[in-house]
Structures are given as C-alpha cells and as structure tokens.
Amino acid sequence: MRYKSTRGQVSDISFSQAVMMGLATDGGLLIPDEIPEVDAKTLKRWSRLTYPELAFNVMRLFIDDIPEEDLKGLIDRAYSTFSHPEIVPIVKKGELHIMELFHGPTLAFKDVALQFLGNLFEYLLERRSEKMNILGATSGDTGSAAIYGVKGRKNMAIFILHPHKRVSYIQELQMTTVTDPNVFNLAIEGTFDDCQNIVKEIFGDLEFKERYKLGAVNSINWARVLAQVVYYVWAVLKFEEPIRVCVPTGNFGNIFAGFIAKRMTGKIERLILATNENDILYRFVNFGDYSISSVVPTISPSMDIQIASNFERYLYYLFNEDAQKVAETMLKFKKTGRITFTGEEIEKVKKDFLSGYATQSDTLNTIKRFFDETGYILDPHTAVGVKVALELKGDFTTVCLATAHPAKFPDAVKKAIGREPEKPKAIKELEGREKRLTVLPADTERVKRFIEEHAI
C-alpha cells in the first residue's frame, strides 16, 4: 500500500514514510492510495479473532513495509498495557451498546492508537538510526495518551501543548506528573485551537521541521487513524445486521476512522456525529455550514474545538478524490474561515452521517438519566454521544463510543448524580506527585524557541 497527500503534491510513499512525515510536506494530510474492501467471508473469519489478532489483520491491509512478525509484536505490546482482556469491550446498557475505549493506561480512547504509535515510532527510529522530537496539541486526552506512549523511550522527546487551565484537573495531572526527561508539557495561554494552530504553523516551516526532526502524534498522523479503524471493525463483527455507530467528536479523527471502516466493511449504515455547543460539525452535516465561530468552554472539554484537523481527509473523498479542489478549498478556508458546499455534496454527506448536539444541560441530564435507568456512569463526552444516539438511532442496533472513564471528569459527574465516580488505581496514584509544566503565551515563535532549547 502506498500513500499520498490530500493536496496532491506528495504521492507514492510507504507506510513508514507516511508515519514519520506526519503532516504531508505540501500541507495536506496523508491517506492510502485505496481503501480495501473486506468481503463477508473474511468478516466471518475475523469474528473469531481476539482484538490484537484483529488489529493485525486490519493493519496489514495498509502496511506492507514492516515484517509481519514485527508488526504482531508492536501490536501485542501496545495492548498488553490495557486492563480489560477484551481491550475494548462492548456492554449493553438500556437501548444502546456502549463500546468502552477507556481501559488503557490514561483511561481514554486515545490510548488505543497511541500505545501502538509509541511502539511504532521507537521501532522505526531504531531501524533508521534516527532521532525524533514529537510535537502535538491536545484538548485533554491526546496529550496524556501520547506522553504515556512515548515517556522513557529511546531516541525521542515529546512536546505537548495544552490550553492552560482549560483541561480537566485529572487530564492535567496525567500530563504534568510525568517527569521523564524526554517529556515537556507546554501550557498555552489560549484555546485548543490556538495550540493546534501553533503546531500546524511549526510543521509548515519545513526547514525548522527538518532541522529538529519533528514528528506528529496528533490525529493528523495516519497511523493513529489506522489504529482506530480497528475498533469500528470490532464493533461490526459483533452483530449480524448493519449498525449505526455514534461518535462524540470535535476533531473528526475518530469519526473519520469510522468512515474508513464503513467503506471497508459495508456494515455501518451511518455514523452518528455528536457535538457539544462547539457545533461546527453538526452544522456541516445538517446544513452544509462549515464556518468558524468562537470556542465555547464546556464540561466536555476534549470536544471544545472549532477547526477539525482531520476534516480535510473526508473532504478528499467528498470531492471525489479531487486533490486540487481540496487544496484550493483549504487555502480559501484559511483566509475566510468558511467552506461552502453544493446541494449534491450535502446529500452525499447525509449518506455517511447523521448529526446532533448536546448542550451542557443536556449532558448533565443524560448522565443522571442514564445512571438512574441503568446504573452506568457516563463521562460528559460519552454522555453527549448517548444523548444524540438515543435521538438518532432509529430502528438500528447502535453502538455508542465511550471515549473516557468517568473518573477523569469527577466534577461533572458529581454535578449530575450527586457523587463522584470511584477513582481507578491509575488516578489515585497521581495525586500528590511532583508536577512539571511550562506556561507560554499563544505565540509560535516562543514555542519554537523552547523546542530549540530542549530538542534531542
């Protein structure tokens, strides 16, 4: 399998090259030359596999430049860190099936991809005798999951930007209590979009990127999307009939992985895209309105995003794989903050997605109602998904992704049900630990200077 950019100026590169490049050198995002289709016979065979075995079978359709035994080893090591034997169990609660993606070391869905990516980076760097400085932005969960995937590893340093005082207390603890010498937490005085823009600008400086061997761990890295495709396939294998999958999302990376799985298997009828008050993606799906407004801070902070960094990948397929149109559209979007769509394009979108949103009041009410009815505690992001899933599931079996453990958001849960969720051991162990972070203004040059001073 070869890879290319959504903007058409990079093509015919290997999986390993795509992973190490992160953001394509033409500013686009890397995608496979084709999306393989999986027939019913193969799906039936896959239904008997364990999660790591399924991950190997899905990933090897996209990876042909890593020996099979090495790939198996990378996958097995990644999922050996999970606390549940099924890795991502699916539990029936009320009218929905909940897929729990929070059994990794930082109790969030990002672990599913980033435990694998950390192993993969280390493997590729050692094979190439190279070093890498990983740069990423987080709205909460990506940062800690990336740090836990990279801390203490050879030939790597990691610089993670998060919006200062705009992530949950537990999310901040998970990042800032990691004091390994190769880990740098940068608290940016601004929003997540400010953090993400700084990262994009730095990656856009190709001379700087090359000089400091920068690599991407955000969902712009194709390997992260690929690792997430696996759990959508895992979901469809559990049911005979086509299903709907509801995804609470702000950055479009998670749900784009679902789009790939939908194309691969033909077993996802539609993906349900759930947003909070930061509703740019809801407006896109329902009205063809993709226009930036101000970021609204909410109790589901990982979704407090206006510019969805993976949206460009979907645009490529929406525009019938017309890379020139994608490049022109993204250039115009950078200037105007808006993308417009034809009626035909909007109809095409609606064949892939349904979408709804939840206010903060909706979110708290959903946590309470779902707990009262099922005894199951939702984190606020999953509650956004559950609220929308119950509205839009129709007559379809519907799987809702539980993207974080409720103990990561104790204040919101307590406000909803009157008590905090029980803290897992992984969280109890963080309290009282030494913390390390550096507060910086939302200024690209200041961040660059910090990288210059601390890069390996």
C-alpha positions in Angstrom: 0.0 0.0 0.0 1.3 3.4 -1.0 0.3 6.8 0.5 -0.4 10.3 -0.9 -1.5 13.7 0.2 -5.0 15.1 0.1 -3.5 18.1 -1.7 -1.8 16.1 -4.5 1.8 17.2 -4.2 3.0 14.1 -2.3 2.5 10.6 -3.6 3.9 7.1 -3.8 5.3 6.9 -0.3 5.4 3.9 2.0 3.5 3.5 5.3 6.7 4.0 7.3 7.4 7.2 5.4 3.9 8.4 6.0 4.2 7.8 9.7 7.5 9.7 10.0 6.2 12.5 7.8 3.1 13.1 9.9 1.7 16.2 8.1 2.4 16.0 4.4 5.1 18.4 3.1 2.5 20.1 0.9 0.4 20.9 4.0 -2.1 18.2 3.3 -2.9 15.0 5.2 -1.7 11.6 4.2 -4.1 8.9 3.0 -3.8 5.4 1.5 -4.0 5.1 -2.3 -7.1 3.0 -1.9 -9.4 1.8 0.8 -9.5 -2.0 0.7 -12.9 -3.7 0.8 -13.4 -6.7 3.1 -15.8 -9.4 1.9 -18.4 -11.3 4.1 -16.3 -14.4 4.3 -13.3 -12.5 5.7 -15.5 -10.7 8.2 -16.9 -14.0 9.4 -13.3 -15.4 9.8 -12.3 -12.2 11.7 -15.3 -12.5 14.1 -13.4 -15.3 15.9 -10.2 -13.3 16.5 -9.0 -11.6 19.6 -8.6 -7.8 19.5 -4.8 -7.9 18.9 -5.3 -10.5 16.2 -8.0 -8.4 14.5 -5.7 -5.3 14.7 -3.0 -7.3 12.9 -5.4 -8.4 10.2 -6.8 -5.0 9.6 -3.5 -3.1 9.8 -1.6 -5.4 7.4 -4.0 -4.4 4.6 -2.5 -1.0 4.9 1.1 -1.9 6.0 3.4 -3.8 3.7 6.8 -2.5 4.6 7.1 -3.9 8.2 7.7 -7.7 8.5 4.6 -9.5 9.8 6.2 -10.8 13.0 7.5 -7.3 13.8 4.0 -5.9 13.3 2.5 -8.5 15.5 5.0 -7.7 18.2 4.2 -4.0 18.1 0.5 -4.7 18.4 0.8 -7.2 21.2 3.0 -4.9 23.2 0.6 -2.0 22.7 -2.4 -3.8 24.0 -0.6 -5.6 26.8 -0.9 -2.3 28.7 -4.8 -2.5 28.8 -6.6 -3.6 31.9 -9.5 -5.4 30.2 -8.9 -8.8 28.5 -11.1 -7.7 25.5 -9.3 -4.4 25.2 -12.4 -2.6 24.0 -15.4 -4.5 25.5 -19.0 -3.7 24.3 -21.7 -3.7 27.0 -25.4 -3.5 26.5 -27.0 -0.7 28.6 -30.6 0.2 28.0 -31.3 0.8 24.3 -27.6 1.2 23.4 -24.5 -0.8 23.2 -21.5 1.0 24.8 -18.0 0.3 23.5 -15.6 1.1 26.3 -12.5 2.6 24.8 -11.0 3.7 28.2 -9.2 0.6 29.5 -5.7 1.9 28.5 -3.2 3.5 30.9 -4.6 7.0 30.7 -8.3 5.9 30.7 -9.2 7.4 27.3 -9.8 6.2 23.8 -6.6 7.9 22.6 -4.6 5.0 24.3 -5.9 2.6 21.7 -3.9 4.4 19.0 -1.1 6.0 20.9 0.2 2.9 22.7 0.7 1.4 19.3 2.1 4.6 17.8 4.7 4.9 20.6 6.0 1.4 19.9 5.9 2.1 16.1 8.0 5.3 16.4 10.6 3.6 18.6 10.8 0.7 16.2 11.2 2.9 13.1 13.7 5.2 14.7 15.9 2.3 15.8 15.7 0.8 12.4 16.7 4.1 10.7 19.3 5.1 13.4 17.4 8.4 13.8 16.0 10.7 16.5 12.7 12.4 16.7 11.1 15.3 18.5 7.4 14.7 18.7 5.2 17.8 18.7 1.5 17.8 19.4 -1.5 19.7 20.7 -4.2 18.4 23.0 -7.6 19.3 24.1 -7.2 16.9 27.0 -6.8 13.2 26.3 -4.4 13.1 23.4 -1.6 14.7 25.4 -1.6 12.3 28.3 -2.0 9.3 26.0 0.8 10.5 23.8 3.1 11.1 26.8 2.4 7.7 28.2 3.1 6.2 24.8 6.5 8.0 24.5 7.8 8.6 28.0 11.2 7.0 28.7 11.6 5.7 25.1 14.9 5.8 23.3 15.6 8.4 20.6 12.5 10.5 21.3 11.4 13.7 23.1 7.9 14.9 23.2 6.5 18.4 23.4 2.7 18.6 24.1 0.8 21.9 24.0 -2.4 22.1 26.0 -4.7 25.1 26.7 -3.7 26.4 30.1 -6.4 25.8 32.7 -8.9 24.6 30.0 -8.4 20.8 30.5 -9.8 18.8 33.4 -7.9 18.5 36.7 -7.3 14.8 36.1 -6.2 15.4 32.5 -3.7 18.0 33.6 -2.4 15.7 36.4 -1.9 12.8 33.9 0.3 15.0 31.7 2.2 17.1 34.2 3.1 14.4 36.7 5.1 12.6 34.0 8.6 14.0 34.7 10.7 11.8 32.5 13.5 13.9 31.0 12.2 13.4 27.4 8.7 14.9 28.2 7.8 18.6 28.0 4.4 19.9 28.9 3.7 23.4 27.5 0.6 25.1 28.9 -0.5 27.7 26.3 -2.4 30.8 27.3 -5.3 30.3 24.9 -7.7 27.7 23.5 -7.0 24.3 22.0 -7.4 25.9 18.5 -4.5 28.3 19.4 -2.4 25.2 20.4 -3.3 23.4 17.2 -2.6 26.5 15.0 0.9 26.8 16.6 1.6 23.2 15.9 0.4 23.5 12.3 2.5 26.6 11.7 5.6 25.0 13.1 5.1 21.9 10.9 4.5 24.3 8.0 8.1 25.6 8.5 9.7 22.8 6.6 13.3 24.0 7.4 12.6 24.0 11.1 10.7 20.7 10.9 13.7 19.0 9.2 16.3 20.6 11.4 14.7 19.4 14.6 13.3 16.1 13.2 9.8 16.9 14.2 7.2 14.2 14.2 3.4 14.3 14.7 1.5 12.4 17.2 -1.9 14.2 16.8 -4.6 12.6 14.7 -3.0 14.1 11.6 -0.7 11.0 11.7 -2.2 8.3 9.6 -1.1 5.5 11.9 -3.4 6.9 14.6 -6.4 6.8 12.3 -5.5 3.3 11.2 -5.3 2.0 14.8 -8.8 3.5 15.4 -10.3 1.8 12.3 -9.8 -1.5 14.1 -12.4 -0.9 16.9 -15.1 0.0 14.4 -14.4 -3.3 12.6 -14.5 -5.0 16.0 -18.0 -3.4 16.6 -19.5 -4.5 13.3 -18.2 -8.1 13.8 -20.4 -8.4 17.0 -23.7 -8.1 15.1 -25.3 -9.8 12.1 -27.1 -6.7 10.8 -25.7 -3.4 9.7 -25.3 -1.0 12.7 -25.1 2.7 13.5 -22.1 4.0 15.5 -22.4 7.2 17.5 -19.1 9.1 18.0 -18.7 12.1 20.3 -16.2 14.1 18.3 -14.6 17.6 17.9 -11.5 16.9 15.8 -13.1 14.5 13.2 -10.2 12.0 13.5 -12.1 9.4 15.5 -15.2 9.5 13.2 -13.0 9.6 10.1 -11.6 6.2 11.2 -15.3 5.1 11.3 -15.8 6.4 7.7 -12.8 4.2 6.6 -14.3 1.2 8.4 -17.7 1.9 6.8 -16.1 1.9 3.4 -14.2 -1.3 4.1 -16.9 -3.4 5.6 -20.2 -2.1 4.2 -21.7 -2.9 7.7 -22.1 0.6 9.1 -25.4 2.1 7.9 -24.4 5.5 9.0 -22.1 7.2 11.5 -23.8 9.5 14.1 -21.7 12.5 14.8 -22.3 14.1 18.2 -21.1 17.5 19.2 -21.4 19.8 22.2 -22.1 23.6 21.8 -19.0 23.8 19.6 -21.2 22.6 16.8 -19.3 23.3 13.5 -19.5 19.6 12.5 -23.2 19.4 13.4 -23.9 22.5 11.2 -21.8 20.9 8.4 -23.7 17.6 8.4 -27.2 19.1 8.7 -26.9 22.4 6.8 -23.7 22.4 4.8 -22.4 25.2 7.0 -18.7 24.7 7.9 -17.8 28.1 9.4 -15.7 29.0 12.4 -17.2 30.7 15.4 -15.7 31.2 18.9 -14.8 28.3 21.1 -17.3 27.7 23.9 -15.7 26.2 27.1 -17.9 23.2 28.2 -17.9 20.3 30.6 -16.8 18.1 27.7 -13.5 20.0 27.0 -11.9 17.5 24.6 -14.6 18.5 22.1 -14.2 22.2 22.6 -12.8 22.6 19.1 -13.8 24.7 16.0 -11.2 23.7 13.4 -11.4 19.9 13.0 -7.9 18.9 11.9 -9.0 15.6 10.2 -11.8 17.2 8.2 -9.6 17.6 5.2 -9.3 13.8 4.8 -13.1 13.5 4.5 -13.2 16.4 2.1 -10.9 14.5 -0.2 -13.5 11.7 -0.6 -16.4 14.1 -0.6 -14.8 15.9 -3.5 -14.4 12.7 -5.4 -10.7 12.5 -4.7 -10.0 15.8 -6.4 -6.8 16.9 -4.7 -6.6 20.2 -6.5 -10.1 21.1 -5.3 -9.1 20.1 -1.7 -6.0 22.3 -1.9 -8.0 25.3 -3.2 -10.7 24.8 -0.6 -8.3 24.7 2.3 -6.5 27.8 1.1 -9.7 29.7 0.9 -10.8 28.3 4.3 -7.6 29.6 5.9 -8.5 33.1 4.6 -12.2 33.2 5.2 -13.0 30.7 7.9 -15.8 29.2 5.9 -16.3 26.3 3.4 -19.5 26.2 1.2 -20.9 23.0 -0.3 -23.2 22.2 -3.2 -26.6 20.6 -2.7 -25.3 17.4 -4.2 -22.3 17.4 -1.8 -24.6 17.9 1.2 -26.8 14.9 0.1 -23.6 12.8 -0.2 -22.6 13.8 3.4 -26.0 12.7 4.7 -25.5 9.2 3.3 -22.4 8.9 5.5 -23.5 10.8 8.6 -26.3 11.8 10.9 -25.6 14.5 13.5 -27.0 16.1 16.7 -25.6 18.1 19.5 -26.0 18.3 23.3 -25.9 21.4 25.5 -24.2 21.3 28.9 -27.6 21.0 30.5 -28.4 18.1 28.1 -25.1 16.4 29.0 -25.7 16.6 32.8 -29.3 15.4 32.4 -28.2 12.5 30.2 -25.6 11.4 32.8 -28.3 11.5 35.5 -31.0 9.8 33.5 -28.7 7.0 32.1 -27.4 6.4 35.7 -30.9 6.2 37.1 -32.1 3.9 34.4 -29.1 1.6 34.0 -26.7 2.2 37.0 -24.0 3.0 34.4 -21.9 6.2 34.8 -21.1 8.2 31.7 -18.3 10.7 31.3 -19.5 14.0 29.8 -18.1 13.3 26.3 -19.8 9.9 26.2 -23.0 11.5 27.5 -23.0 13.9 24.5 -22.9 10.8 22.3 -25.6 8.9 24.3 -28.0 11.8 24.1 -27.6 12.1 20.4 -27.5 8.3 19.8 -30.9 7.9 21.6 -32.4 10.6 19.3 -31.0 9.3 16.0 -30.6 5.6 16.3 -33.9 4.8 14.6 -34.5 1.1 14.4 -30.9 0.2 14.1 -28.7 -1.5 16.6 -26.5 1.4 17.8 -23.0 1.3 19.3 -22.0 4.4 21.2 -18.3 5.0 21.8 -17.4 5.6 25.4 -14.3 7.8 24.9 -13.1 8.3 28.5 -13.5 6.9 32.0 -16.0 9.0 34.1 -13.4 9.4 36.9 -11.5 11.7 34.6 -14.3 14.2 35.0 -15.4 13.9 38.6 -16.9 17.5 38.9 -19.3 17.0 36.0 -20.3 13.6 37.2 -20.9 14.8 40.8 -23.0 17.7 39.5 -25.2 15.2 37.6 -25.6 12.4 40.1 -24.6 13.9 43.4 -21.4 11.9 43.9 -18.1 11.4 42.2 -17.4 8.1 40.4 -15.0 5.7 42.1 -11.4 6.5 41.2 -9.4 3.8 39.5 -6.0 3.0 40.9 -4.3 4.8 37.9 -5.8 8.1 39.1 -5.3 7.6 42.8 -1.6 7.1 42.2 -1.3 10.6 40.5 -2.4 12.7 43.5 0.5 14.2 45.4 3.1 13.6 42.7 5.5 16.2 41.6 4.2 18.3 38.6 6.2 19.9 35.8 5.0 22.3 33.1 6.0 25.5 31.4 3.4 28.2 30.8 3.9 30.1 27.4 1.8 32.7 25.5 0.0 31.6 22.4 3.0 32.6 20.2 4.5 30.4 17.6 8.0 31.9 17.9 8.1 31.4 21.7 7.2 27.7 21.3 9.9 27.4 18.6 12.5 28.8 20.9 11.5 26.4 23.6 11.9 23.5 21.2 15.3 24.8 20.1 16.5 24.8 23.7 15.2 21.3 24.6 15.1 19.2 21.5 17.2 16.0 21.4 
